[in-house]
Amino acid sequence: MSSPAPSSRTVEGRDVKSAYARWAPIYEIIATPTVPARKIAAKRVNAIGGRFLEAGVGSGSALPLYDPSVSLVGVDLSHDMLKIARERVAKGLPNVEAIVEMDLMSLAFADASFDGVVCMFTITAVPDANKVMREFARVVKPGGVVMIASHFEARRGPWQVTDRILTPFSKRLGWNPSMPIDGVLDVPGLTLESEEQLPPVGLITLLVFRRDA
């Protein structure tokens, strides 16, 4: 089976907004398989502590998983998802500083604003993942961390078939199911410290980078 043309994989901001306007009412249900990975990523953040940017905060489903000592700013491009996140914060998450609508490719934060960035299931929903990673490197303090949890293009196994089936529908889905992991690995200022396969059945990869001093 031949690979889809690159244009069918490229997800633009308008695709994300349109897709997640549809997904927002049922997102908590369809994202159930990602819950174990979210818990693991949040546990890693809690072990580090400090001020974190959750990039692609979406409906804010991970926000209650962080320790009260972790200060958070959540950003996302989807207005519809952020409405749910704000409602969640309003019910009692005082460690969340702000929930802001923002493009990850152009973060409105000063250099070295955060101790770390955590980005879950969002890096495959941007037009240029490498540019987003460079923005993450910019806003993190030297010695800080950038954590990426996502499904990347499967090289083998059953997920490879699933990727091929879903990829032509990337724009409608709002993410690219077969984005190569290479797009996030070679980023100036970031050194990959660990790569871990997370449940379910290795679907999710957790990458931890360290910002160079």
N, C-alpha and C positions, 0 to 999 in steps of 0.2 A: 504494500500500500504506500503510495507516495505521500510525502509530507504536505500539509496545506501551505498555500502561498503565505509569505510573511504578513501580508496585509490582513489576512483573516485572523491573525494572532494578535495584532496590535490593538490594545484597548486604550481608547482616549477618555479624557475626563467626562465628555458628554455621555459616553457609553456607561461609565460607572454611575453617574447620577441617574440615568434612565433605568439601569438594571436594578440598583438598590432602592429606587422608589417602589419597584415591584416586590423586591425581596424583603423590605423592612417589616411588613406585618407578620411575616412567617420566618424571619431570619433565625430567631432563637430555636425554632424547631429544626430547620435544615442544617444548622450549624452544630447540632448535638454531637456528631462524631468528632468534632474538634475539641470538645470539652477537656478530655484528658491532656491533650497537648497544651491547652491554655493554662491548666493548673500547673503543669511542669514549668512552663515559661515564667509564670507569675512567681513560683517558688524560687526560681533562679534570681529574679529581680529582688525578692524579699531578702535573699541572702546577701545581696550587695547593698541595698538601701540607698538613701539619698533622693535626689530629684530626677525623675524620669519623664521622658516624653513617650506617650503611647501613640505611635504613628499608625493611623488607620484604626482608631478606637471603635468605629462603627457604632453599634447599639450600646457599647459600654459593658458588654457581658463579662469581661475580665476584670473590671474595676473592683468589684467586691472581693476579689481574690488577693489583692495586695494588702500587705500589712499597713496599719494606720501610720506607721513611721515613714512610709514611702510617699513622698510628695509627687503628684502626677498632674501633667497637662495632657489632655487628649485632643487629637486633631483628626479630621477626616474630611473628605470631599463631599460626602453624601448628607445633604440637609435632612433628609427623611430619617436616616439612621441616627443622626446626632440628636434629633428630637427625643428619641427613646433614651439615648445616653443621658441627656440633661434631666429627664424625668427620674432616671435611676439615681443620679447624683443628688437630686433634690430630696430624695427620701432618706438621705443620711450617709454621705461619703465625704466628710470634711477634709480628707487628705487630697481631694481632687481640686486643684487650683482653678482650672478652667477647662471648658469643652469648646473648641473653636473649629469653625469651618475653614479648611486650609488645604492648599495644593501641596502635596509632599515634595514636588519637584522645585518648589520655591518657598521654603519655610521662613516665616516672618519672625525669626528669633536671631538674636545676636550670636556670634561665635562663642563656643564653649559655655552655652547656657545650661547644660544638663550633665548630670553624672552618667546618664545612660539613655539609650533609646531602645524601646522594645516595639517590634513591628510584627504583628501576627496576621497571616493570611491576607496581606495587602500588597506585598511587593510584586505579586503577579498581576495586580490590577492597575499598573501605571504604564504609561507609554515608554518610559526610559528608566529601567531599574537601576542602571549604573549611576545615572544622574541623581536619583533619589538617595542612593547609598552615599554619594559624595556630600549631599546635604546633611545626612545623618552624621557623617564624619565631622562636618563643619560645626554643628551645634553641640557636639559632645566635647567635654573637657579632656585634655590630654590624660591618658590613663583610664578613661571611662570606657564603657562597653556599648556595643551595638548588637542587639539580639534579634535575629530573624527567624520566625517560624512560618514555614510555608510548604506547600507541595510543589515540587519542581518536576520537570520533565522526567518521566520514568524511563530508564535505560533498559529495563528487563522486568519480567513478571507481569501479573494481571493488570497493574495500573497502566502499563504501556498501552494496552488495548483501550482502556477507558479514556486515556489522554487523547488518543487518535479519534475516538468517537466524538468527544466533547469539543476539541479544539476548533472546528469550523464554526462553533456557536459562541466563540469567545466574546464577541462584542455584545451579544444578547445576555450572556452570563454575567459580564462585568469583570471577568478575570481571564487570564490565559492559562488553561490547564497544562500546557506543555512548554512553559518558559524554562529554558536551560538554566541550570544553577550557575553556569559560568558568568552570567551577567551580573552577579553580585559578589564575585570572589576577588576580582582584580580592581581594588579601589585604593587610590593613594591615601595614606594615612591610617588605614585599617589593616590589622593583622589578624588572620583567622586563628583563633585559639582552640576551637572545638567544633565538631560536627557530630550530631547525635540523631539517630532515627527514633521517632516517637510514634506512639500508637495513633490511629488503629493500623496495625500490621505494616508499620514502616511507611505509611502514607505521608507523614509529615517529617520534615527535616528541620532541626533546630541548629542554627549557626550562631556562634558567639565570636564576635570580633573585639579586639582591644584597640582603642585609639592610641596611636603612637605618641610618645611624649615629645 
